[in-house]
Each structure stands twice: as C-alpha cells, then as structure tokens.
C-alpha cells in the first residue's frame, strides 16, 4: 500500500541546474524544465530511497483522467515509475519525450 507524504519543496535540478520552485498544489516531484528527477522516494514524498539515481523521462502517456503522465526509468537501478505532469512543465519537452526525440 502506497502512502503519500505531502512534501512540496523547491530544489536545484541535478540534471539541468534549473532552480525549481514549489508546486503549491501538490508535491513537487520533477524539474519542470527537463522533466528529470532523482530516485529519492520509496513512497511518494517520503525521501527514504537510498538509490538517488537520475529518473529520466522515457515516454509520455495520455490519460483522460490525469492528463499527461510521465514514465521514468532510473539511470542507476532501472526502476520504472510514473508521475503526473505538472501544470508548469515545459510542453516542448513533453512533446520531445512523446516523439522519442528527447536526448540527455
């Protein structure tokens, strides 16, 4: 059973260096610029995962209920994780990932 911890904090993106502000309506999970995140959670917002690998977006799933959902793969352990796109995510990056044209 997953437990959600509401942890909405800003951070500096480890991939692109963007200063990421808190989301203010849910827990911030990824960079709105490059869409990457770090593999830091076991359950959403708990920050208890020791992996700390870079979670890179590998595909975009369109869901009628959730809108755009970003599928991630951890560059260190290979775990797959899905997360809803945020309202301020770079739409050009979402399109590039969905078209298979986003390179790191």
N, C-alpha and C positions, 0 to 999 in steps of 0.2 A: 504494500500500500504506500503510495507516494504522499508525502507531506509537503505542503507548500509553505515556505518561510518568506514573508514579505520583506525583502531587503532591496530597497531602491536607492542605490548609491551611485555616484559618479566614479569614473576611473579613467586612466590613460590607457588607450588601446596598445597592447603589446605588439600588434602587427603593423598598424599604420601610424601610430603616435597621436591619433586624434584625442582631444580632451572630451570625454563623453560625460554629458550631464545626466542627472537622474531623470527617469521617465515620467514620474509624477502621477501615473495611473496604474502602474503595475511594477514588478521588479525588473530592473534593467538587467538584461542577460548578455547582450552582444553590442558591438560597435555599430552605430547607425551608418557609418561611412563605408567600412569594408565588410561588414556583417560577421566578422570573426569574433570569437570569444575564447576564454580559457576554460579548460575542463576542471572546474573547481567545485562543482556540486555533485552530491550523491542524489539528494532530493532537491528540488528547486529552491534556491536561496540559502541552503544550509552551509555552503562553503567548506564542506568536510572531505572533499575528494583530494587525495594526495597526488593524483596524476599531473595536473597543471599543464597538460599538453594544449596546443592550439586547436580549437574547434573550428574547422574550415567549412564554409558552406559548399555543399556538393550538388544540391538540387533545390528547386522551389516547387512546393505542392500547393495547388489552388484548392481551397476548401470553402464551400459555400457558407459554412458557419463561422470559420475562423479567418477567412481571407487568405492571405499568403502565409504559408508555413515554410520555414527554412529547415532543410535537412542538413545536419552537420556530421562530419566524421572527425574524430580526434586524431591528430597527426602523430600522437605518441602511442596510444593504446588501441586505436581503431574503433572505439565505441561509436555507434550511430545514435544521434539524438535529434529530436525535432523541437522547434520552438516557433511560436507565432511571431511574425514580423511586427515590428513596432511602427507606429504612425509616422515617425520621423526617419525611418530607414531610407537610404538612398535608393530611389526607384531604378535608376540606371544600373546600379549594382545588382539589384534583384533581377532585372531583365538579363543582364550578362550571365548571372548564375543559371537562370532558367534556360538560356540558349546554349549553355555549355561553353561560353566564351570568356568566363572569368578566370584569370590566371593569377597565381600568387608568386 
